[in-house]
Amino acid sequence: MLINLGTPDQPDEDSIRRYLKQFLSDPRVVDFPRWFWLPILNGIILRTRPPKLVHNYELIWGRHDGPIRTVTSALKRRIQARLSGVQVVSAMTYGKPSVASILHSISDADRVIVLPLFPQYAGATTGAVSDELERAIAETGSKQVFELIDDYHDDPGYISAVADSIRAHHAYRTGTPKVVFSFHGIPQSQSKRGDPYASQCARTAELVADNLGLSRDQWLQTYQSRFGPLPWLKPYTDLTMAALPASGVDDVLVVCPGFSVDCLETIEEIRVQNRDIFMEAGGKRFNYVKALNASQAHAQCLADLLEQKL
């Protein structure tokens, strides 16, 4: 069972509000005391945020669905083609298809290997998958044997697939850009409580850079998508993009190795917002390496990872 984060049902205000309510109500995602956070979420954020996001979701929406659901389904099919005798299914932590609904559909299976599509472990992602899986098991009364793959941040196949995607990019082949590894951030408070996410992100970036043969001055690592007033892991991607041209870096190639599938945070936040920030600050060339998505290389490295558990 492949599990990704989720997406609204449609790029409209009501669908976005329902999705955000489920997502931001999860204490794994926002770990403020419930008495403090829920009034803010319900009274302010769910009133003001959805209308602002409609345009962004419309920008990334496909002909029939959002990219996370569409691409995860395509990835599932390609992994299925590589694993004979094994049923491959996909679910979302938030939204549809739910983990519980997929468990209902595979009730005849006696063993389930769960692969959260988050290469680096974070309580807010893989930890949330574990929680949702427990709820789904209780709801369905499942007696199946479950095995959860916590992370694959240093898996050789995954590292090679990311490095090869960078090598194949025209900007890397035709120039010498600064390679920026941008990972989704988490609050510093979560990291200080022992979440291994930051160290795993750093290790991923180092291994990909080593695979590419990059010297330390040819790449850097940042964190994006911060939310709220409290400090998150640094350095921030947007502030880095604003500062790089003044330091003499006018050509960047951004890759997001924590995102298995392109989504709002890569398509709109990186390719639009951060590109604009970099170019307005004096940058000359900004390029983005797509997520591994449903590529053959991605399907193969995940199939190999799963096969080790079979």
HELIX and SHEET records of a PDB file:
HELIX    1   1 GLU A   13  LEU A   24  1                                  12    
HELIX    2   2 ARG A   34  ILE A   40  1                                   7    
HELIX    3   3 LEU A   41  ILE A   45  3                                   5    
HELIX    4   4 LEU A   46  ILE A   60  1                                  15    
HELIX    5   5 PRO A   67  GLN A   80  1                                  14    
HELIX    6   6 VAL A   99  SER A  105  1                                   7    
HELIX    7   7 GLY A  123  GLY A  127  3                                   5    
HELIX    8   8 ALA A  128  THR A  140  1                                  13    
HELIX    9   9 PRO A  156  ARG A  167  1                                  12    
HELIX   10  10 HIS A  170  THR A  174  1                                   5    
HELIX   11  11 GLN A  188  LYS A  192  1                                   5    
HELIX   12  12 TYR A  197  LEU A  212  1                                  16    
HELIX   13  13 ARG A  216  GLN A  218  5                                   3    
HELIX   14  14 THR A  237  ALA A  243  1                                   7    
HELIX   15  15 PRO A  245  SER A  247  5                                   3    
HELIX   16  16 LEU A  264  ASN A  274  3                                  11    
HELIX   17  17 ARG A  275  GLU A  280  1                                   6    
HELIX   18  18 GLN A  296  GLU A  307  1                                  12    
SHEET    1   A 4 SER A  90  TYR A  94  0                                        
SHEET    2   A 4 LEU A   2  GLY A   6  1                                        
SHEET    3   A 4 ARG A 111  PRO A 116  1                                        
SHEET    4   A 4 VAL A 145  LEU A 148  1                                        
SHEET    1   B 4 TRP A 219  GLN A 224  0                                        
SHEET    2   B 4 LYS A 178  HIS A 184  1                                        
SHEET    3   B 4 ASP A 251  VAL A 255  1                                        
SHEET    4   B 4 ARG A 285  VAL A 289  1                                        
END                                                                             
